[in-house]
Amino acid sequence: MKKQCIIIGLGIYGMSVAKKLSEENVEVLAIDKDMKIVEKASNFVTKAICMDISSIDAFENIPINEFEIGIVGIGEDISLSIMACLALKEAGVGYIIAKAGDKLHKQILEKLDVDEIVLPEEYMGIMTAKNIIGNKQLRKNIIL
């Protein structure tokens, strides 16, 4: 049985996760409020939905409980991030990963008992330092 993942918020982080999971044959439902971004994601995810999640009722018609993993890629708007995490929790999603925009956001997500909290910029800073310390060959260009 294929893994199933719901991703809410398709900024750089959410879109990157959606693309990589899709490449690895994971069923991905991608949600964002921007139709252009949703159209772009629809080229590789299982299903993409354009939806404003500013109301918890927005999730009523989506079978969130069928997904084993939920990813919230909203880091800029703490209230939307919290709502998305709560919707996933209430639906019984087994494992929730959420992007935090800053340390306060991270603390709030910890209080919500989110399983994994990602601070992408902090993580990349650590990875960059490890590459330098480990004397790995540094690249001039990064291809995304």
SEDO-786853 format. One record per residue (C-alpha): residue in one letter; residue number from 1; x, y, z. Coordinates in steps of 0.02 Angstrom, whole numbers, plus 32768, in hexadecimal, padded with zeros to 4 digits. Example, Ala and Ser with C-alpha at 12.3 -4.5 7.8 and 13.67 -1.06 7.14 Angstrom:
<recs>
(rec A 1 (8267 7F1F 8186)),
(rec S 2 (82AC 7FCB 8165)),
</recs>
This chain:
<recs>
(rec M 1 (8000 8000 8000)),
(rec K 2 (8041 80AC 7FD0)),
(rec K 3 (8064 812E 8055)),
(rec Q 4 (7FE9 81BE 8054)),
(rec C 5 (8018 826E 8080)),
(rec I 6 (7FB7 8311 8088)),
(rec I 7 (8019 83B2 8073)),
(rec I 8 (7FCB 8458 80A3)),
(rec G 9 (8028 84F0 8063)),
(rec L 10 (808F 84E8 7FC4)),
(rec G 11 (8116 8569 7FDA)),
(rec I 12 (81CA 8539 7FB8)),
(rec Y 13 (81CD 84BB 8047)),
(rec G 14 (8123 846B 8026)),
(rec M 15 (813C 8463 7F6A)),
(rec S 16 (81E9 8413 7F7F)),
(rec V 17 (81A3 838F 7FF4)),
(rec A 18 (810F 836E 7F80)),
(rec K 19 (8180 8359 7EE9)),
(rec K 20 (81FB 82E4 7F3E)),
(rec L 21 (8172 8278 7F8C)),
(rec S 22 (811B 826C 7EE3)),
(rec E 23 (81BE 8236 7E91)),
(rec E 24 (81CA 81AD 7F14)),
(rec N 25 (811B 816D 7EEA)),
(rec V 26 (80C4 81B1 7F85)),
(rec E 27 (800E 81E4 7F6D)),
(rec V 28 (8008 82A0 7F8E)),
(rec L 29 (7F73 8312 7FA6)),
(rec A 30 (7FB4 83C4 7F98)),
(rec I 31 (7F4F 845B 7FD5)),
(rec D 32 (7F71 8514 7FBD)),
(rec K 33 (7F0B 85B3 7FAB)),
(rec D 34 (7F67 85EC 7F0E)),
(rec M 35 (7F1F 859F 7E6F)),
(rec K 36 (7FBF 85B9 7E0B)),
(rec I 37 (8022 8556 7E8C)),
(rec V 38 (7F9C 84CF 7E92)),
(rec E 39 (7FA1 84BF 7DD4)),
(rec K 40 (805E 84AC 7DDB)),
(rec A 41 (8052 8424 7E61)),
(rec S 42 (7FC9 83C9 7E02)),
(rec N 43 (804C 8399 7D81)),
(rec F 44 (809E 831E 7DFA)),
(rec V 45 (8033 82FF 7E96)),
(rec T 46 (7FA4 8284 7EA1)),
(rec K 47 (7F26 830F 7EBF)),
(rec A 48 (7F33 83CB 7ED8)),
(rec I 49 (7EAB 8438 7F23)),
(rec C 50 (7E9B 84F5 7F25)),
(rec M 51 (7E50 8521 7FCD)),
(rec D 52 (7E50 85AC 804E)),
(rec I 53 (7E6D 8558 80F6)),
(rec S 54 (7E48 85F2 815F)),
(rec S 55 (7DB0 8595 81A3)),
(rec I 56 (7DB9 84EB 81F7)),
(rec D 57 (7D19 84C2 8197)),
(rec A 58 (7D7C 84C7 80F6)),
(rec F 59 (7DB9 8417 811A)),
(rec E 60 (7D0B 83CB 812C)),
(rec N 61 (7D04 8384 807B)),
(rec I 62 (7DB4 833C 807B)),
(rec P 63 (7DD2 828D 80C3)),
(rec I 64 (7E67 82C6 812B)),
(rec N 65 (7E59 822E 819B)),
(rec E 66 (7E90 81BF 8109)),
(rec F 67 (7F3F 8208 810D)),
(rec E 68 (7FC7 81BF 817A)),
(rec I 69 (803A 8256 816C)),
(rec G 70 (800C 830D 816D)),
(rec I 71 (8085 8398 8141)),
(rec V 72 (8060 844F 8164)),
(rec G 73 (80D2 84BD 80FC)),
(rec I 74 (808D 8561 813C)),
(rec G 75 (8113 85C3 8198)),
(rec E 76 (80E1 8678 817B)),
(rec D 77 (8031 8676 81C5)),
(rec I 78 (8032 8628 8272)),
(rec S 79 (7F75 8626 8283)),
(rec L 80 (7F5E 85C7 81DE)),
(rec S 81 (7FE8 854F 820F)),
(rec I 82 (7F93 852D 82B6)),
(rec M 83 (7EEA 8513 8263)),
(rec A 84 (7F34 8499 81E6)),
(rec C 85 (7F8E 8438 8270)),
(rec L 86 (7EEF 8431 82D8)),
(rec A 87 (7E89 83F4 8244)),
(rec L 88 (7F07 8368 8226)),
(rec K 89 (7F0B 833B 82E0)),
(rec E 90 (7E4D 833B 82EF)),
(rec A 91 (7E40 82CB 8256)),
(rec G 92 (7EB7 824D 82A3)),
(rec V 93 (7F48 825F 822A)),
(rec G 94 (7FCE 81EE 8274)),
(rec Y 95 (8069 8259 825C)),
(rec I 96 (8070 8315 8244)),
(rec I 97 (8105 8378 8207)),
(rec A 98 (80FA 8436 8208)),
(rec K 99 (816A 84C1 81CD)),
(rec A 100 (8189 854B 824C)),
(rec G 101 (81B3 85FB 8216)),
(rec D 102 (820C 8629 82B7)),
(rec K 103 (8230 85F0 836A)),
(rec L 104 (8187 862B 83AE)),
(rec H 105 (812C 85CD 8326)),
(rec K 106 (8193 8533 8353)),
(rec Q 107 (8161 8543 840A)),
(rec I 108 (80A9 854E 83DD)),
(rec L 109 (80B7 84B4 836D)),
(rec E 110 (810D 8457 83FB)),
(rec K 111 (8079 8481 846C)),
(rec L 112 (8006 8439 83E7)),
(rec D 113 (806B 8398 83F1)),
(rec V 114 (809E 839D 833A)),
(rec D 115 (810B 8305 831A)),
(rec E 116 (8195 835B 82B8)),
(rec I 117 (81BA 8415 82A8)),
(rec V 118 (822A 8455 821D)),
(rec L 119 (8285 84FB 8219)),
(rec P 120 (82C8 84F3 8165)),
(rec E 121 (833F 8586 8170)),
(rec E 122 (838B 854A 8213)),
(rec Y 123 (839D 849A 81CD)),
(rec M 124 (83F1 84D8 812E)),
(rec G 125 (8466 8546 8194)),
(rec I 126 (849D 84AE 81F8)),
(rec M 127 (84B2 8445 8159)),
(rec T 128 (851A 84CE 8108)),
(rec A 129 (858B 84D8 81A0)),
(rec K 130 (859E 841A 81A4)),
(rec N 131 (85CE 8419 80EC)),
(rec I 132 (8653 849C 810B)),
(rec I 133 (8696 8446 81A7)),
(rec G 134 (8696 839D 8151)),
(rec N 135 (86FD 83E5 80C2)),
(rec K 136 (867D 83AA 8043)),
(rec Q 137 (8696 83F4 7F99)),
(rec L 138 (8632 8494 7F91)),
(rec R 139 (85C8 84B1 7EF7)),
(rec K 140 (85BA 8559 7EA0)),
(rec N 141 (850A 853B 7E61)),
(rec I 142 (8478 84E2 7EAF)),
(rec I 143 (83FA 8497 7E38)),
(rec L 144 (8349 848D 7E78)),
</recs>
